[in-house]
Amino acid sequence: MVFNVSGKITLKGGERAFTKKVEAKSEADAKHKTYALFGSTNGVKRNKIKIEKVEKG
């Protein structure tokens, strides 16, 4: 299933909104994959990522 995950991320330049499409088995898995994606690409810890909405896409 594909989920649309949206929220805000705090980077060095300030806070930014994001929307990501993630393929996952459940909403919880989609959240986990989103945290992992930002952690690996931007080096951001989970406490800097605020997930506001997860929807089936």
GISULNOR-V947509 format. One record per run of one state. SS is the DSSP state (helix for helix, strand for strand, loop for the rest). FROM is the first residue (numbers start at 1). TO is the last residue. Records with the same first field share a line. If there is no record, write none. Layout:
SS = FROM-TO  FROM-TO
This chain:
loop = 1-1  12-13  24-26  43-45  57-57
strand = 2-11  14-23  49-56
helix = 27-42  46-48
